[in-house]
Amino acid sequence: MRKSRRRNSPEVELTPLIDVLFILIIFFVLTTSFIKNQVEVDLPKGQGEPLSGKTAVISVTVEGKYSIEGKEASVEDILSYASRSEQEGRNIVIVGDRRSHYGAVASLLDYLRNRGVSSVGLALEGGSSP
């Protein structure tokens, strides 16, 4: 007569594995949300006065496209965004890439000032201008 022996198979604990996976998921979600609303802009050099308080940023890319918080926007969208921001007491800053056409930045600045938005400035990278 043979005795039937049952082998003890090792058990794998899944709880620590699930904990690690959740931490990784949270890490990737948080890091991608910080990067999502950014537009790559190479600022021109110059000196100016630093702004204090809250700012509203409007970007002009190398191609001359306008964007608000990383999303492409039309001139009408920018006007309503700038008007709302000014009413909230925020400073409006145009962040224009140094390689973009001067006309794209200048026409946007002129358009906003002609429509009554007065607190508009240009962002510069610190250093001496050419």
C-alpha positions as CSV (number, residue, x, y, z in Angstrom):
1,M,0.0,0.0,0.0
2,R,1.3,3.3,-1.0
3,K,0.8,6.4,1.0
4,S,-0.3,9.3,-1.0
5,R,1.8,12.3,-0.2
6,R,0.7,15.7,-1.2
7,R,3.5,18.2,-1.9
8,N,3.4,21.5,-0.4
9,S,3.6,24.0,-3.3
10,P,4.9,27.4,-2.5
11,E,2.3,30.2,-2.5
12,V,3.0,33.5,-4.1
13,E,1.8,36.5,-2.1
14,L,0.1,39.0,-4.6
15,T,-0.5,41.8,-2.1
16,P,3.0,43.3,-2.2
17,L,3.0,43.0,-6.0
18,I,-0.3,44.8,-6.3
19,D,1.0,47.6,-4.0
20,V,4.1,48.1,-6.1
21,L,2.0,48.2,-9.3
22,F,-0.4,50.8,-7.8
23,I,2.6,53.0,-6.7
24,L,4.1,52.8,-10.3
25,I,0.7,53.7,-11.8
26,I,0.3,56.7,-9.5
27,F,3.9,57.8,-10.3
28,F,3.4,57.7,-14.0
29,V,0.0,59.5,-13.9
30,L,1.4,62.3,-11.8
31,T,4.6,62.8,-13.9
32,T,2.7,62.9,-17.2
33,S,0.1,65.3,-15.9
34,F,2.9,67.8,-15.0
35,I,4.4,67.6,-18.5
36,K,1.2,67.6,-20.5
37,N,0.4,71.4,-20.5
38,Q,3.7,72.7,-21.6
39,V,4.8,74.1,-24.9
40,E,8.5,74.1,-25.8
41,V,9.6,77.8,-26.2
42,D,13.1,79.2,-26.5
43,L,12.9,82.7,-24.9
44,P,14.8,85.7,-26.2
45,K,17.4,87.2,-23.9
46,G,16.8,90.6,-22.2
47,Q,16.2,92.3,-19.0
48,G,13.0,93.4,-17.5
49,E,11.1,93.6,-14.2
50,P,10.0,90.3,-12.6
51,L,6.3,90.0,-12.1
52,S,4.7,89.4,-8.8
53,G,1.4,87.6,-8.3
54,K,-0.5,85.2,-10.5
55,T,0.2,85.1,-14.2
56,A,-1.7,83.9,-17.3
57,V,0.6,82.6,-20.0
58,I,0.0,82.7,-23.7
59,S,2.6,81.0,-25.9
60,V,3.7,81.6,-29.4
61,T,5.5,78.7,-31.0
62,V,8.2,78.7,-33.7
63,E,5.6,78.2,-36.3
64,G,3.7,81.2,-35.1
65,K,0.8,79.3,-33.5
66,Y,-0.8,80.5,-30.4
67,S,-1.6,78.3,-27.4
68,I,-3.0,78.6,-23.9
69,E,-1.9,76.1,-21.2
70,G,-0.4,73.8,-23.9
71,K,-3.6,73.7,-26.1
72,E,-3.7,75.5,-29.5
73,A,-6.0,78.5,-29.4
74,S,-7.4,81.0,-31.8
75,V,-7.1,84.8,-31.4
76,E,-10.7,85.0,-30.2
77,D,-9.9,82.4,-27.5
78,I,-6.9,84.3,-26.4
79,L,-8.9,87.5,-26.2
80,S,-11.5,86.0,-23.9
81,Y,-8.8,84.2,-21.8
82,A,-6.9,87.5,-21.4
83,S,-10.0,89.5,-20.5
84,R,-11.0,86.9,-17.9
85,S,-7.5,86.8,-16.5
86,E,-7.2,90.6,-16.3
87,Q,-10.6,90.7,-14.4
88,E,-9.2,88.1,-11.9
89,G,-6.2,90.4,-11.3
90,R,-3.7,88.2,-13.1
91,N,-0.8,89.5,-15.2
92,I,-0.9,88.3,-18.8
93,V,2.5,87.2,-20.3
94,I,3.2,86.4,-23.9
95,V,5.9,83.7,-24.1
96,G,7.2,84.0,-27.7
97,D,9.9,81.7,-29.0
98,R,13.0,83.6,-30.1
99,R,12.9,81.9,-33.5
100,S,9.2,82.7,-34.2
101,H,8.3,85.5,-36.5
102,Y,8.3,88.9,-34.9
103,G,5.0,89.7,-36.5
104,A,3.2,86.9,-34.7
105,V,4.2,88.1,-31.3
106,A,3.8,91.8,-32.1
107,S,0.4,91.4,-33.8
108,L,-0.9,89.4,-30.8
109,L,0.3,92.1,-28.4
110,D,-1.2,94.9,-30.5
111,Y,-4.5,93.0,-30.9
112,L,-4.8,92.5,-27.1
113,R,-4.0,96.1,-26.3
114,N,-6.4,97.4,-29.0
115,R,-9.2,95.3,-27.4
116,G,-8.7,96.9,-24.0
117,V,-6.4,94.3,-22.3
118,S,-3.7,96.5,-20.7
119,S,-1.7,94.2,-18.4
120,V,0.2,92.4,-21.2
121,G,3.9,91.8,-21.1
122,L,6.6,89.7,-22.8
123,A,8.6,87.0,-21.1
124,L,12.3,87.1,-21.5
125,E,15.2,84.9,-20.5
126,G,17.6,86.7,-18.1
127,G,20.8,88.1,-19.5
128,S,21.9,90.9,-21.7
129,S,20.1,91.6,-24.9
130,P,22.0,91.7,-28.2
